Amino acid sequence: MLILRLIAGVGAALFFSTGAAILSTAYPERVGTLLGIYNAAFGLGSGIGLAWSITYVFLGWKLSTLLLSIVGIPVALIVFFIQGGYMHRLRIRFSRDAVVIGIATSGFWGAYYATGNLLPTYAVSRGLPLYVSSLLTSIMLFSSIFGGLSGRIIDAIRNRVLLIVVLTIVGTVPLIFIPTLNIAAIIIAGGLMGFTNELALTAAYALVARHENPALSLATLNALNMVIGMWLSVVFTETMVVSYSLPWILMIVVSLPLLPLLRLARVT
């Protein structure tokens, strides 16, 4: 199971960077819009994947997993009919801007990842019902879909670096209200986090996709987000034992100080 999970992860990573590169090179004038839809489709698929667990009840886990694998085969074959601008041989050349933007946005990515995974645990530990905590996670997921579908904003705004900064601030600062356990405040904070994170990352992808090797640049940015940002989940778990407010303060503190690195990027 672990080996197959590893293979699935490698496949997902390869698909993301090459698929996004095809879209960005085939339609450079609408890169923000299309990459936003691309990311929104991922969020929608994640939501459908959550519902897929219903088949386990009726078919059992073996048959359900086999059926899911079979569905993937015709989907994979569709790739052979896609024509895009990313069909020529490219040099293996890393983008300095992809490294800078990847590090600068890793805090925000990590905050979203930690919040999405650990908010239900946090809510239950504070005495909220399980169905409420699940609802909060779903709100984050579906708000991220709307964030992706708003990618046209990226094409309309000239300074994408400034857009990333503003979205990061708007998405993280409201997290400070989650410890109040006010349901409305948590819904607003989670919804803003999902929407702004998806839109900010789409703007970051649109920036690095301009590189001569967009697939490698997108992969570099995504890898740095994960390698650096995933550790915020560990920090969240450890600090939650000490204080119920400290994890959310750290989400904000870690996300904002990295933003000045965007000034080192040679894109706008």
Phi, psi and omega in degrees: 000318180293320179296315179295324177296320178297316180297319179297321179294319177297316180297319180296319180294318179294322181292319183301306187292318181288320179296316179295325179294320179299314180296316185290329181273332180282329182226066184297334181282347180233034187297320180295315181298312185286321176293328176295315177296321178301313179290323178295323178297324177296316179297319178296319177297324177296320178296318177295323179298325177296322179287340182298336181298341178298327181294336179298324183295322186266328186249343186088159188288328182292310181293323179296317179293320178297317179297320179296322179293319180297321178299327182291338184294305178296329177297318179294324182293335179300331182303326183291345180260000181275130175247121180223180181277358185257067185233005183254163182286134182237155176281150175278095183225119182284148180263124176298320180296324179296323178293312182298310182292325178297318178290318183296327182263359183294327179295316180293319177299316180295322178296319179293317181297315180294317181296315181297324183275326191251351178301317177301316178298317180298314183297316180294320180295336178269003174100002178283148179298153183297322182294330177291317180295323177294322178298321181297319178295319179297322178298318177299316182297310185285332174291329176293328176297315178295327176298318177294320180291348178267017183300341178299333177301323182295320179290333183275332182267132186283317184264094183284333177296314177298323178299317179298318180298311182298315181296322179296317179296312181296327184279333185259322185303318180297347179299339182295342182271351181299319180299346178289343182064016173286118187301317180298318180295320180293320179297316180296314181297315180294320178296317178295320179299313181296314183295309186290324180296315181296318181289321180294317179292325176296320177296321177295318178297320180297326179292310185282343180292348180281352181293158182295336174238082187296325181297316180292322180294316178296320178295321179298312180299313183296320180295318179294320176305314184285314184298320181273313188288331185296336181288346178293332176295321178294316179297319179302311183298317182291320183282337180295333178291329183278314185207143178282342180265329186301318180303319182286328174296319180294325177303318181286313184299321182285327185287320189281319185296339181279345184299324179302341178297338180298338178293339179281344180287146183263021178238165179231000000 
